[in-house]
Amino acid sequence: DEVEGTDDVPGPSVPRKSTRRRKAKSFGYDFQLYLVEGTRDKTVSLREYCYIIEEDPRTLCEAMASRDVAFWKEAIQSEIDSIMHNVTWELTDLPPGCKALGCKWILKKDKSGWKHR
């Protein structure tokens, strides 16, 4: 018995590739994503932190309007005390015709909730 039609078997086909342009997804300007490496046992405490994360204030006014205002005031006072103790700055009167240099407080919380300035 002969097998008929063995010459008509198509070869492996090349997968089609879409020509549609992909559009980047946007979850909003405040969306943050953190990738954590490790086993489930090692990352369980980090997972809880991810749910309670709160955005750090960007300005001193935001810090003073937040529910953590007492903690931010304490962190700022601690920094000022440290600066004065180390004689980093010296308080003086501004000479006439001169402008004072500005500064900005950078307020951050680490994963354990400690406030940093």
Summary of the structure (lengths in Angstrom):
residues: 117
radius of gyration: 30.0
end to end distance: 88.2
largest distance: 112.2
contacts: 137
relative contact order: 0.10
helix: 33%
strand: 3%
